[in-house]
Amino acid sequence: MKNLDQVRLKYQEQYKQKLGKNRIVVGLGTCGIAAGGDKVMQNVKEEVAARGLDVEIDFTSCIGMCYREPMVEIALAGAPSVIYGDIFADKVEKLIESHIVNKTPVYEWAVIQIPGEATPYEGIDIMEKSAYYEKQVRSVTSRLGRTNPESIIDYIATGGYEGIEKALQVERPAIIDEIKKSGLRGRGGGGFPTGTKWQFVYDARGDKKYAVCNADEGDPGAFMDRSVLEGDPHSVLEGMMIAGYAIGADEGYIYCRAEYPLAIRRLNLAIAQAEEHGLLGDNILDSGFSFRIKIKAGAGAFVCGEETALLNSIEGLRGMPRVRPPFPANKGLWQKPTVLNNVETYANVPFIIRYGGDWYADMGTEMSKGSKVFCLTGKVNNTGLMEVPMGITLRDIIFSIGGGIQDGKKFKAVQSGGPSGGCIPAEHLDTSIDYDSLTALGAIMGSGGLVVMDETTCMVDVAKFFLNFTQLESCGKCTPCREGTKRMLEILQRICDGKGEMEDIDTLDRLCRVIKNTALCGLGQTCPNPIATTLRYFRSEYEAHIIDKRCPAGVCSALLVYTILANKCTGCGACVRSCPAGAITGEKKGPHAIDTDKCIKCGACIQKCKFDAIIKA
Amino acid sequence: MVANVTLTIDGIRITVPKGSTVLEAAEKAGIFIPTFCHDPELSKPGACRICVVEIPGMRNLPASCVTEAMEGMVVYSASPAVIEARKTNLELLLANHPEDCLTCNKNGDCRLQEYAYYYGVKYGAFKGEKHRYPLEDDNPFIVRDMNKCILCGKCVRMCEEVQGNNVLNFAFRGFNALVTPAMNSKYSDTEISNCVFCGNCISVCPVGALSEKDMLGKARRWEVKKVTTTCPYCGVGCQFDLNVKDNKVLGVTSTDGDVNGRALCVKGRFGYGFIHHPDRLTTPLIKKDGKFVEATWTEAIKLVAEKLGDIKAKDGPDAIGILSSARVTNEENYLMNKLARAVIGTNNIDHCARL
């Protein structure tokens, strides 16, 4: 068998040379681009050209701090890398002037530094010791924001494809044993032990087998898989190759949602590069193992993240879940034995093979090994991507890494696991993050989306939001999910409109139970979770809506009444001019009043009033 | 020799061949389990979830139609959780179903109605939106009322798996999911729909979503006498039921024929208009003085025999040729062959199917 030694030595040399230069690296993940990263990149190029600087310009993916995008990293040869946040295009000139020309970092814009072997700058947080990264581990995300995702040189130089090289030298069952030893469980949310799943496919009889990657990430507020695909596409390919070798597959599919065009572009590029290097195709590295990977872009259905619907969709059928059993391990893609894992699971595999199952199993808890990537969004200060060891608490994630709640407000709940997950209240903030603890709370680990809610969030409204999502995304195949989610949504809408009755709570309870018990697929079985958990932890809010006709969080507009406090109103008339419904009247310089019949509760007047004279309750 | 498994359903021990479903085992044990989407002749989507049962050790309530019966399995087909689930799912179906059983053509032969009665489920458990699809009745044969559809998908599978025309599939999502021909077209857009109006979809519809157009409003189900007969159109010999009221054929419905199962073609299912047509010949006619005059069969056959005898006597048997029909049975064709070769003495016999 051939090896990559020579290629790796050459690429390591090239990579080292790149790092040895004065460098400017722009974060060009989707979050960076959305924040204006492309324009920043353009300005960097123009500025460097105009000044005739000898600087290596590079780009990378999202390092995780999405809330600070656009981010730019600058390193002078032999000095620490400084990562700057909120570098909009107009800041580029000053940044280059100061850091490159005058060799002085712009301290007030710096977020973190990575000194490497150099002496750190005073006054800039070192990445590993910064509040955002201190409690994180970076294994599956180690290349994110650090290497160029479109460069196979960077990948191979940083240990890439060592996993497949190593795997090809041992017998296939040994690979599966290593994965079993690592304790890796499915990172898509289900948490099924990956090694066991591979074993099933290995044991399944078939002349043809497939390795399929689920990249149809669709939970609201989840972007773990996108970040990995955009930041380290080769690691997913390598993970699939190792899986393919282990189970005896010669073909792989990545089912990636079409809403991730950058991920698809980088995957296609990575596949082409891997083929060029003989790492994909026939007789890989002269090992006798052949493997090819194709990409199938999804058409926008959330349910296609369900494994059997995903397989149907690849086959060109309507994305509707199949009955299990038979499981894909026995009858998967085109009825052939198929291993199906998600992006993060595959991306973990090369690391496990490189460093061994024991290394991986050292992280995490007894039943949930390793690390997990989470996306923190919602009413939290630091929104972004993070990789943490299993077993960390929700409090650590939200308050240490996430920096607490925005505007100093009070934490109310965190939704884990998207529409299939549940809302976890403050009293369970110290729960360890692992598959079993989260399930015990009525939520699920899910794929890693964490949506934080503060005291201004109405939990009935939250449940309604998720139910609206699931009822739109239900495929319509089975009765309980198709009809039940619709009726639950209607009941929640009535409660939010102040038309709820106490029996509605019992009806919701019953629908939650029946839909969970009888729906065909995981989407249907878990879609009641947002209601079930809010009923469990925030029942009083439901009751306030129904009995008192009051929304305690002040969200449900039908239950709000806007009033002007006569003692505070100066009669300035700002509210009158802002009111689109003509509901506010009053004498100039005298107290005004709102006609509640005319008021459409848009809230424009509150925003305009400088005297806090308008309240909603 | 097929291995057997023995399981217990509601306390009844039952042995079935390995590979049987829990539903099949229950049927064998005489235990009632309702079904909408299940059909022994079609593939099993496990979609309607009305046949759920409780099996200790299994997650949630599995659908019995797609759960394999295992050795030693214990099944409860009517536990409180099962009954609650079935009732709730029936209520959910009724919540999006027109409340017009009084005038529905399917009244008395409707599974939704039957199960609602069995479980004491009434309309109105859930208030909310109902579909208001326009009635599709622009073709001469089939009326589709998608407001009544419960999306069991049997018509989809019948068309795909038995008829092979793939006219129907599901479109849209969630509450708006709809069984429809391609591009949300109609049966009558045959260029797009590929529909041949065999009506086999009607034969599997458990509710009133698909109906024979000509039978609408003609009779209640219990007024109709079903007379099983053989289709006269071709030699396949499909069987079907004539639906008769007051000695009049109202229409044709599928029966479980030995030859054809429930499948029929457009002619067999819808081409019965000749039965009561005023132009239909009910006796043989013999031309006398340039005009056809009604005759008896004895007269007519005698006349034909005489004429054939004359020709044979005058010009020999090979002056006679016989052309038989694909619309008669094999046995009748055989007899025609005997008539030609053994009675008349000619080999000049052929069959319209060769033309």
Contacts between the chains, C-beta under 8 A, distances in Angstrom:
chain1	res1	chain2	res2	distance
A	301	B	173	7.0
A	303	B	173	7.8
A	318	B	169	6.4
A	318	B	170	5.9
A	320	B	170	7.0
A	323	B	44	6.9
A	323	B	45	6.9
A	323	B	46	3.9
A	323	B	63	7.4
A	323	B	66	4.6
A	325	B	68	7.6
A	471	B	174	5.1
A	471	B	175	6.2
A	472	B	173	6.7
A	472	B	174	5.6
A	473	B	173	6.6
A	473	B	174	6.8
A	474	B	173	6.3
A	474	B	174	3.9
A	474	B	175	7.5
A	474	B	177	7.8
A	475	B	170	7.9
A	475	B	173	6.0
A	475	B	174	7.4
A	475	B	177	7.1
A	476	B	151	6.5
A	476	B	170	6.3
A	476	B	172	7.0
A	476	B	173	5.6
A	476	B	174	5.4
A	476	B	175	7.4
A	476	B	176	7.4
A	476	B	177	2.4
A	477	B	45	6.9
A	477	B	47	4.9
A	477	B	151	7.7
A	477	B	153	7.8
A	477	B	170	7.3
A	477	B	177	7.5
A	478	B	46	7.9
A	478	B	47	5.2
A	478	B	48	7.1
A	478	B	49	5.2
A	479	B	47	7.6
A	479	B	48	5.5
A	479	B	49	5.2
A	479	B	50	7.2
A	479	B	89	4.9
A	479	B	92	6.1
A	479	B	93	6.2
A	479	B	150	7.4
A	479	B	151	7.7
A	480	B	49	5.7
A	480	B	85	8.0
A	480	B	88	7.6
A	480	B	89	5.8
A	480	B	92	6.8
A	481	B	174	8.0
A	482	B	151	6.9
A	482	B	174	6.0
A	482	B	175	6.2
A	482	B	177	6.0
A	483	B	89	7.8
A	483	B	92	3.7
A	483	B	93	6.5
A	483	B	95	6.7
A	483	B	96	6.0
A	483	B	175	7.0
A	484	B	88	7.8
A	484	B	92	5.6
A	485	B	174	6.9
A	485	B	175	7.7
A	486	B	96	7.9
A	486	B	128	6.9
A	486	B	129	7.2
A	486	B	174	7.0
A	486	B	175	4.2
A	487	B	92	6.5
A	487	B	95	6.4
A	487	B	126	4.5
A	487	B	128	5.9
A	490	B	126	7.5
A	490	B	127	7.3
A	490	B	128	4.2
A	490	B	129	7.1
A	507	B	126	7.8
A	510	B	84	7.1
A	510	B	88	6.3
A	511	B	88	6.9
A	513	B	84	7.6
A	514	B	84	6.4
A	514	B	85	4.9
A	514	B	88	4.2
A	514	B	89	6.9
A	516	B	60	6.7
A	517	B	52	7.3
A	517	B	60	4.7
A	517	B	61	4.5
A	517	B	81	6.6
A	517	B	85	5.6
A	518	B	49	4.4
A	518	B	52	5.1
A	518	B	60	6.9
A	518	B	61	5.3
A	518	B	63	7.9
A	518	B	85	4.9
A	518	B	89	6.5
A	519	B	49	7.1
A	520	B	46	6.2
A	520	B	47	6.5
A	520	B	49	6.8
A	520	B	63	7.7
A	525	B	60	6.4
